Amino acid sequence: MIKKAAAAVISAAAALNCIGFDVHSSDAIPFDVNSDGIVNSLDLADARKSFCTGDLKKLRDFVLGIGGGTERGYDSDYTINEELILEPKGTIHTGEGTFYGGGYEGGCAMLDPVSRDYWIVAMNLADYNNAQLAGAYIEVTGELGTINMLVTDLLPEGKKGDLDLYVDAFPLIAPAEKGRVPVSWRIIPLDTAENAPVCYKYKEGTTEFWCGVQVRNHRYPITRLEYLNSDGEFIELERRSYNYFESMEMGAGPFTFRITDIYGQVIVDEGIPLEYDDTVIVPGHVQFPE
């Protein structure tokens, strides 16, 4: 096993060297492209834009555990769907920030009731991406400082990168009299997910014949939701722009859900009951890793 691991290191190191990555530093883990101390799918996401197909496959095989091992800091014990990785973790977005007075009630993400413990923000149409970033927790920076905000609403007229901050939050990052200012932002882990599992809210009108379900308290934004059918196959649920996944085939439950976040991380949550009361939040049993 040690010889195989060494061979994989040499092979992947050669691939990385061809695009200029420094894999010889004694202070760093080889192939740790984003320098977070571990080699996993996020390094793969960072590297895939620069690799030719053959070299990318070598790194992918290593990341997925072929010849790898946790004794060298490699993460080989996770489930990942690399095709669904939206962006590398920590990606910085830039745009313009404005302010408005809505979002705590009736926001496009349909997250009512939104806790007043959060600052809230509306996101441009491109980054919102058919509700993919609904409920995302983001760190927003302007000329006066940085605050954390929950994405609860949509900014249809905004350009990619633009944000519309809650009116009381805007002065914390820029002078209110400016009205429109440069901002940067990045996705961060949702704070309430640190010590609690994901949970679910069923849409008004849900029955065993039609179901709308929303995932909440996810550490990172959700890319895909699937349920396990009676044939043992996971079926993807259709996502709506108002932040619910819907199906006419799920039945009466209980359900096994498979959920994928924007970093390709996959969790499976079993024994989730169908709830007809749309005011009830149904707790799950699992949470995404950091």
C-alpha positions as CSV (number, residue, x, y, z in Angstrom):
1,M,0.0,0.0,0.0
2,I,2.9,2.4,0.8
3,K,4.5,1.7,-2.5
4,K,1.2,2.4,-4.3
5,A,0.7,5.6,-2.4
6,A,4.2,6.7,-3.3
7,A,3.6,6.0,-7.0
8,A,0.3,8.0,-6.9
9,V,2.1,10.9,-5.3
10,I,4.9,10.9,-8.0
11,S,2.3,10.6,-10.8
12,A,0.1,13.4,-9.5
13,A,3.1,15.6,-8.6
14,A,4.2,15.4,-12.3
15,A,0.7,16.4,-13.4
16,L,0.7,19.3,-11.0
17,N,4.1,20.5,-12.0
18,C,3.0,20.8,-15.6
19,I,0.7,23.7,-14.7
20,G,3.0,25.3,-12.2
21,F,1.7,24.1,-8.8
22,D,4.4,23.9,-6.1
23,V,4.2,20.4,-4.7
24,H,7.7,20.2,-3.1
25,S,7.3,22.6,-0.2
26,S,8.1,20.8,3.1
27,D,5.5,23.0,4.8
28,A,2.6,22.0,2.6
29,I,0.8,18.8,1.8
30,P,1.4,17.8,-1.8
31,F,-1.6,18.4,-4.0
32,D,-3.3,20.7,-1.5
33,V,-4.1,23.2,-4.2
34,N,-6.2,25.6,-2.0
35,S,-3.8,25.3,1.0
36,D,-6.5,24.3,3.5
37,G,-4.5,21.5,5.0
38,I,-6.3,18.6,3.3
39,V,-6.6,17.1,-0.2
40,N,-10.2,16.6,-1.2
41,S,-12.8,17.5,-3.9
42,L,-12.2,21.3,-3.4
43,D,-8.6,20.9,-4.6
44,L,-10.0,19.0,-7.6
45,A,-12.4,21.9,-8.3
46,D,-9.6,24.4,-8.1
47,A,-7.4,22.4,-10.4
48,R,-9.9,21.2,-13.0
49,K,-9.9,24.4,-15.0
50,S,-6.2,24.1,-15.7
51,F,-5.7,20.3,-16.2
52,C,-5.8,18.4,-19.4
53,T,-8.1,15.4,-19.3
54,G,-5.5,12.8,-18.6
55,D,-3.8,14.7,-15.7
56,L,-7.1,15.6,-14.2
57,K,-8.0,11.9,-14.0
58,K,-4.8,11.2,-12.1
59,L,-5.6,13.8,-9.5
60,R,-9.2,12.7,-9.3
61,D,-8.1,9.1,-8.7
62,F,-5.8,10.2,-5.9
63,V,-8.4,12.5,-4.3
64,L,-10.9,9.6,-4.3
65,G,-8.5,7.4,-2.3
66,I,-6.6,5.4,-4.9
67,G,-3.3,5.1,-3.2
68,G,-4.2,7.8,-0.6
69,G,-4.5,7.6,3.1
70,T,-5.5,9.8,6.1
71,E,-2.0,9.4,7.6
72,R,-0.7,12.0,5.2
73,G,-3.7,14.3,5.7
74,Y,-5.7,13.1,2.7
75,D,-9.5,12.9,3.0
76,S,-10.5,9.6,1.6
77,D,-13.6,9.0,3.7
78,Y,-16.4,11.1,2.1
79,T,-19.0,11.0,-0.6
80,I,-18.6,13.5,-3.4
81,N,-20.2,14.3,-6.7
82,E,-17.5,16.3,-8.5
83,E,-19.8,17.1,-11.5
84,L,-22.0,19.2,-9.2
85,I,-19.3,21.3,-7.7
86,L,-20.3,24.9,-8.3
87,E,-17.1,26.7,-7.3
88,P,-14.1,26.2,-5.0
89,K,-14.8,26.9,-1.4
90,G,-14.1,30.4,-0.4
91,T,-14.6,31.9,-3.9
92,I,-14.8,35.7,-3.7
93,H,-17.5,37.4,-5.7
94,T,-17.6,41.1,-6.5
95,G,-20.4,43.5,-7.6
96,E,-22.4,46.5,-6.4
97,G,-24.4,46.8,-3.2
98,T,-27.6,48.7,-2.7
99,F,-30.3,48.6,0.0
100,Y,-34.0,47.9,0.4
101,G,-36.6,47.3,3.1
102,G,-37.9,43.8,2.4
103,G,-36.9,40.2,2.8
104,Y,-37.9,39.2,6.4
105,E,-41.4,38.3,5.2
106,G,-42.4,37.2,1.7
107,G,-38.9,36.9,0.3
108,C,-38.5,34.8,-2.9
109,A,-36.6,32.1,-1.0
110,M,-39.8,31.5,1.0
111,L,-37.9,31.0,4.3
112,D,-40.6,32.6,6.5
113,P,-40.4,33.1,9.3
114,V,-36.9,34.6,9.0
115,S,-35.2,35.2,12.4
116,R,-34.4,38.9,13.2
117,D,-31.1,37.6,14.5
118,Y,-29.9,37.6,10.9
119,W,-29.1,40.4,8.5
120,I,-30.8,39.6,5.2
121,V,-29.9,40.2,1.6
122,A,-31.4,39.8,-1.9
123,M,-29.2,38.3,-4.6
124,N,-28.9,38.9,-8.3
125,L,-30.6,36.5,-10.7
126,A,-27.5,34.9,-12.1
127,D,-25.9,34.0,-8.8
128,Y,-29.3,33.0,-7.2
129,N,-29.5,30.5,-10.1
130,N,-33.0,29.1,-9.8
131,A,-32.9,29.2,-6.0
132,Q,-29.6,27.4,-5.7
133,L,-28.3,30.0,-3.4
134,A,-31.6,30.5,-1.5
135,G,-30.7,30.3,2.2
136,A,-27.0,30.8,1.6
137,Y,-25.1,32.4,4.4
138,I,-22.6,34.9,3.0
139,E,-19.9,37.2,4.3
140,V,-20.3,40.7,2.7
141,T,-17.6,43.3,2.7
142,G,-17.7,47.0,1.9
143,E,-15.5,50.0,2.7
144,L,-16.6,50.2,6.3
145,G,-16.5,46.6,7.3
146,T,-17.8,43.0,7.0
147,I,-21.1,41.4,8.0
148,N,-22.7,38.0,7.6
149,M,-26.0,37.9,5.8
150,L,-28.7,35.3,4.9
151,V,-29.9,35.2,1.3
152,T,-33.7,35.4,1.5
153,D,-34.8,37.3,-1.6
154,L,-34.1,37.9,-5.3
155,L,-32.7,41.0,-7.0
156,P,-34.0,40.5,-10.6
157,E,-32.5,43.7,-12.1
158,G,-29.0,43.1,-10.6
159,K,-25.9,42.1,-12.5
160,K,-23.9,39.0,-11.6
161,G,-22.2,39.7,-8.2
162,D,-24.7,42.4,-7.1
163,L,-26.5,42.4,-3.8
164,D,-29.4,44.3,-2.3
165,L,-28.8,44.6,1.5
166,Y,-31.5,45.1,4.1
167,V,-31.8,48.9,4.7
168,D,-30.5,48.7,8.4
169,A,-27.5,46.5,7.4
170,F,-26.2,48.7,4.6
171,P,-24.7,51.4,6.8
172,L,-22.5,48.7,8.5
173,I,-20.6,48.2,5.3
174,A,-20.8,51.6,3.5
175,P,-22.2,55.1,4.1
176,A,-25.9,55.1,3.5
177,E,-25.8,58.3,1.5
178,K,-23.8,56.6,-1.3
179,G,-26.7,54.3,-2.1
180,R,-24.7,52.1,-4.5
181,V,-21.2,50.9,-3.6
182,P,-18.6,48.2,-4.5
183,V,-18.9,45.0,-2.4
184,S,-17.3,41.6,-2.3
185,W,-18.8,38.5,-0.8
186,R,-18.2,34.8,-0.3
187,I,-20.3,31.8,1.0
188,I,-19.6,30.7,4.5
189,P,-21.0,27.9,6.7
190,L,-24.4,28.6,8.2
191,D,-23.9,29.1,11.9
192,T,-27.0,27.2,13.1
193,A,-25.8,24.1,11.2
194,E,-22.8,23.7,13.4
195,N,-24.7,21.8,16.1
196,A,-27.9,20.8,14.4
197,P,-29.0,18.6,11.4
198,V,-30.6,19.7,8.2
199,C,-34.4,20.0,8.4
200,Y,-37.4,20.0,6.1
201,K,-40.5,22.1,5.5
202,Y,-43.3,20.8,3.3
203,K,-45.3,23.2,1.1
204,E,-48.9,24.1,1.7
205,G,-51.1,21.6,-0.1
206,T,-48.6,18.7,0.2
207,T,-50.2,15.2,0.2
208,E,-49.1,11.7,-0.7
209,F,-50.1,12.5,-4.3
210,W,-48.2,15.8,-4.7
211,C,-45.3,16.9,-2.5
212,G,-43.3,20.1,-2.2
213,V,-40.4,20.0,0.2
214,Q,-37.7,22.5,1.1
215,V,-34.4,21.8,2.8
216,R,-33.4,24.1,5.6
217,N,-30.5,24.6,8.0
218,H,-28.0,23.3,5.5
219,R,-24.4,24.2,6.2
220,Y,-23.9,25.1,2.5
221,P,-26.4,25.8,-0.3
222,I,-28.1,22.9,-1.9
223,T,-27.6,21.8,-5.5
224,R,-29.7,18.6,-5.7
225,L,-32.4,16.8,-3.7
226,E,-33.3,13.1,-4.5
227,Y,-35.6,10.6,-2.9
228,L,-35.3,6.8,-2.8
229,N,-38.2,5.1,-4.6
230,S,-39.7,1.7,-4.1
231,D,-37.3,0.2,-6.6
232,G,-34.3,1.3,-4.6
233,E,-33.4,4.1,-7.1
234,F,-32.7,7.7,-6.2
235,I,-34.9,10.1,-8.2
236,E,-34.1,13.7,-8.6
237,L,-36.8,16.2,-7.5
238,E,-37.6,19.1,-9.8
239,R,-36.4,22.4,-8.3
240,R,-38.6,25.5,-8.5
241,S,-37.5,29.1,-8.4
242,Y,-39.4,29.6,-5.2
243,N,-37.0,27.3,-3.3
244,Y,-39.1,24.1,-3.1
245,F,-38.4,20.7,-4.7
246,E,-41.6,19.0,-6.1
247,S,-42.8,15.6,-7.1
248,M,-46.1,13.7,-7.8
249,E,-44.5,10.3,-7.3
250,M,-43.0,10.3,-3.8
251,G,-46.0,8.7,-2.0
252,A,-46.8,8.8,1.7
253,G,-43.3,8.3,3.1
254,P,-41.3,8.0,5.3
255,F,-38.6,9.2,2.9
256,T,-34.9,8.6,2.4
257,F,-33.4,11.8,0.9
258,R,-30.0,12.2,-0.8
259,I,-28.9,15.8,-0.7
260,T,-25.9,17.4,-2.6
261,D,-24.5,20.8,-1.8
262,I,-22.6,23.2,-4.1
263,Y,-19.3,21.7,-3.2
264,G,-20.4,18.2,-4.3
265,Q,-20.7,16.9,-0.8
266,V,-23.4,14.3,-0.5
267,I,-25.4,13.2,2.6
268,V,-28.2,10.6,2.9
269,D,-31.0,11.2,5.4
270,E,-33.3,8.3,6.3
271,G,-36.7,8.0,8.0
272,I,-38.1,11.5,7.2
273,P,-41.9,11.5,7.7
274,L,-44.4,13.3,5.5
275,E,-45.8,16.3,7.3
276,Y,-49.1,17.8,6.1
277,D,-48.9,20.8,8.3
278,D,-46.9,23.4,6.4
279,T,-46.0,25.3,9.7
280,V,-44.1,22.4,11.1
281,I,-40.3,22.1,10.6
282,V,-39.3,18.4,10.4
283,P,-35.8,17.7,11.8
284,G,-33.4,15.4,9.9
285,H,-30.5,13.4,11.2
286,V,-27.4,14.5,9.3
287,Q,-25.4,17.6,8.4
288,F,-22.9,18.4,5.7
289,P,-19.2,18.4,6.8
290,E,-17.2,21.6,6.9
